């Protein structure tokens, strides 16, 4: 459900599923997620492509390392809000 809700707001092209699980288990999770997504009403939104990530245990550290870049160089989110 989080993927569908996120897609309705963000219009993502891809969703990356990653973890430290072995690849065959990640593939089972991806398959189950695809099957679950097919059950939701997706009228008016495009379905993002699910892909498997390859970062594994490093994903959290790399994501955290990107936070300062996002804070300093991305668009000001307040500029997009309507007051």
MODELLER restraints for C-alpha pairs under 7 A, 6 or more apart:
rsr = mdl.restraints
at = mdl.atoms
rsr.add(forms.Gaussian(group=physical.xy_distance, feature=features.Distance(at['CA:7:A'], at['CA:45:A']), mean=6.99, stdev=0.5))
rsr.add(forms.Gaussian(group=physical.xy_distance, feature=features.Distance(at['CA:8:A'], at['CA:45:A']), mean=6.10, stdev=0.5))
rsr.add(forms.Gaussian(group=physical.xy_distance, feature=features.Distance(at['CA:12:A'], at['CA:48:A']), mean=6.07, stdev=0.5))
rsr.add(forms.Gaussian(group=physical.xy_distance, feature=features.Distance(at['CA:13:A'], at['CA:48:A']), mean=4.88, stdev=0.5))
rsr.add(forms.Gaussian(group=physical.xy_distance, feature=features.Distance(at['CA:13:A'], at['CA:49:A']), mean=6.28, stdev=0.5))
rsr.add(forms.Gaussian(group=physical.xy_distance, feature=features.Distance(at['CA:14:A'], at['CA:48:A']), mean=4.93, stdev=0.5))
rsr.add(forms.Gaussian(group=physical.xy_distance, feature=features.Distance(at['CA:14:A'], at['CA:49:A']), mean=4.67, stdev=0.5))
rsr.add(forms.Gaussian(group=physical.xy_distance, feature=features.Distance(at['CA:14:A'], at['CA:50:A']), mean=5.89, stdev=0.5))
rsr.add(forms.Gaussian(group=physical.xy_distance, feature=features.Distance(at['CA:15:A'], at['CA:48:A']), mean=6.32, stdev=0.5))
rsr.add(forms.Gaussian(group=physical.xy_distance, feature=features.Distance(at['CA:15:A'], at['CA:49:A']), mean=6.13, stdev=0.5))
rsr.add(forms.Gaussian(group=physical.xy_distance, feature=features.Distance(at['CA:15:A'], at['CA:50:A']), mean=4.91, stdev=0.5))
rsr.add(forms.Gaussian(group=physical.xy_distance, feature=features.Distance(at['CA:15:A'], at['CA:51:A']), mean=6.23, stdev=0.5))
rsr.add(forms.Gaussian(group=physical.xy_distance, feature=features.Distance(at['CA:16:A'], at['CA:50:A']), mean=5.94, stdev=0.5))
rsr.add(forms.Gaussian(group=physical.xy_distance, feature=features.Distance(at['CA:16:A'], at['CA:51:A']), mean=4.91, stdev=0.5))
rsr.add(forms.Gaussian(group=physical.xy_distance, feature=features.Distance(at['CA:16:A'], at['CA:52:A']), mean=5.56, stdev=0.5))
rsr.add(forms.Gaussian(group=physical.xy_distance, feature=features.Distance(at['CA:16:A'], at['CA:53:A']), mean=5.67, stdev=0.5))
rsr.add(forms.Gaussian(group=physical.xy_distance, feature=features.Distance(at['CA:17:A'], at['CA:51:A']), mean=6.16, stdev=0.5))
rsr.add(forms.Gaussian(group=physical.xy_distance, feature=features.Distance(at['CA:17:A'], at['CA:52:A']), mean=4.95, stdev=0.5))
rsr.add(forms.Gaussian(group=physical.xy_distance, feature=features.Distance(at['CA:17:A'], at['CA:53:A']), mean=5.64, stdev=0.5))
rsr.add(forms.Gaussian(group=physical.xy_distance, feature=features.Distance(at['CA:18:A'], at['CA:52:A']), mean=5.86, stdev=0.5))
rsr.add(forms.Gaussian(group=physical.xy_distance, feature=features.Distance(at['CA:18:A'], at['CA:53:A']), mean=4.57, stdev=0.5))
rsr.add(forms.Gaussian(group=physical.xy_distance, feature=features.Distance(at['CA:18:A'], at['CA:54:A']), mean=6.65, stdev=0.5))
rsr.add(forms.Gaussian(group=physical.xy_distance, feature=features.Distance(at['CA:18:A'], at['CA:55:A']), mean=6.95, stdev=0.5))
rsr.add(forms.Gaussian(group=physical.xy_distance, feature=features.Distance(at['CA:18:A'], at['CA:56:A']), mean=5.99, stdev=0.5))
rsr.add(forms.Gaussian(group=physical.xy_distance, feature=features.Distance(at['CA:19:A'], at['CA:56:A']), mean=4.68, stdev=0.5))
rsr.add(forms.Gaussian(group=physical.xy_distance, feature=features.Distance(at['CA:19:A'], at['CA:57:A']), mean=6.54, stdev=0.5))
rsr.add(forms.Gaussian(group=physical.xy_distance, feature=features.Distance(at['CA:20:A'], at['CA:56:A']), mean=4.32, stdev=0.5))
rsr.add(forms.Gaussian(group=physical.xy_distance, feature=features.Distance(at['CA:20:A'], at['CA:57:A']), mean=5.11, stdev=0.5))
